[in-house]
Amino acid sequence: MTIENEQPTQISLPDWAAVWLRYHRERRDADFWAVDSVFLLPLDDPERAWLLTLELIRQADWEELGRIGAGPLEHLVEAHAPEFIDRIESQATIDPKFKEALATIWVNSRYLPSEIVTRLVSASGDEIEPFDLDYDEAERKMSGEKDGA
């Protein structure tokens, strides 16, 4: 069985991270599963999502950290920031690549407790600039504008 045919639960985290990074570097269609499967991972298995994110950051070049921050790390933070905030802070303190990736995430302060937002901003070295947007209201506005209302 080749990596391309394996399910994410059957592949090692280092191999999964390598394929995810290879997809972004080379855009090989056969590698897209590694990208696609990351989106639901924080909901399905947050612990594995955390470990995969750390592995992605470990393997990534510095210029790739923004993609990891704005992708897997941001998805994990959106879904589980309160449960992971201690680990996020700790990792940002000891790992400059993690801190760099963290600094690229978008944080919607409407959907996270203010204490968590403050701690995320601090962990990023005050690089994160939180915003406040009601997604449902924004979608209603966009739909109304498209309908000519």
N, C-alpha and C positions, 0 to 999 in steps of 0.2 A: 504494500500500500504506500502510495506517495503522500507527501504532505498535502498536496492539492486535494486529495480525496478524504482526508481525515476530518472528523468533526472537531470543533474547538475543544470539546471536553476530553478528547483523546490525544491532543497534542500538548507537548510541554510548553510552558510559558516562554522559555527562550526561543523555541522554534516559532511560536505564534507571533511573538514580537518581531522576529526577523522577517517573517513573511509580511506582516503589516508594514514594516518599514520599507521592504522591497517593493511592495505595491506602490507606495508613495514616491519611491525613487524611479521606478521603471514602468509603472502603469501596466503591469502584466494582468490581463483579465483573469487568469487562473488564480491570482492571489487575492482577488477582491473579497472572497469569503472572510479573510482575516480582518478586513476593515468593517464589512457589513455586520459581522457577529459581535463586534465590540459595542455597538450601540445599545443592545439589550442586556449586555452583561451586568451592568450595575443593578439592574432590576432582578435579574435571574440569580446572580451570584456576586454580591458586592465584595466579598473577600477576594475572590479570584480576580475581579476587576481591579482592585487595589494592587494586587501582586503583579498583574499584567502591566498596569500603568508604570509601576516601579521598574519593571523589566524593559519596557519601551524606552523610558528615560535613560536607563543604564546603557542601552545599546545605541541610542540616538546620537547623532552629531548635534552640536550646539544649534545649528540653524534649523534643525527639525523639531526643536522643543516647543515652538509655538503651535505647531500642528497637533502635538500630543496634548498640550495644555488646552487648546480650543476644542479638542475632540474627547478622547477617553477621560482625561482628568476632569474636564468641565462637566461631563455627563455624570461622573461619580459624585462630584461636589453637588450638583443639582439634586441628585437623588438621595444622598446620604451625608451631607456635610456635618450635621450634628453628631453622627456616629463616628465619623472619621476625623473630626477637627483636631483631636489630640495628636493623632498620627501625622496629619498634614503639617501641623506646627513643628513637630519633632523632626520630620523629614526635611522640611525647609531649612531648619537650623543646621543640619549636618550635610546636606546635599545641595550644592549650588546649582546643579542642573535641574533638580526638582523645583527649587525656588524660582528659577528662570521660567520653567513650564507653568508653574502656578501663577506667575505674574501676567500670563497671557489669557487667563480665563475671564469670562464675563460673569458677573455676579448680579443677579436681579434681587435687590434687597426686599422686594415685595414678597418674595416666597421663602425667605430664610429669616430666622430670628436675628435681631440686630446684633446680639452678642457674637453670633457665628460670623456675620458679615465683618464685624470689627476684627475678629481674630484672623479671618482669611486675609483681609487687607494688611494687617500687621505681618502675618507670615510671609506675604509676598514682598515685604520691604516697602510697603505703602505704594506698590505699583498698580494694584487692582483699583479701578475706579467704578464702584457699584452704581447701578442705575435702578430706576423704579419704573416698571412697566407692567400694566395689567394686560396680559396676553389676550384674554378673552375680549376685552374692550378694544384692543388694537385690531384684533381680527374682525370684530363687528364693524369697525370703522372702515377697514380695507374692503370688506364685502359690500358695504353701503356705497363706497366710492366707485367700485366696479360696476354696481347696478345702476349707477347714475343718480343715486340719492344724494 
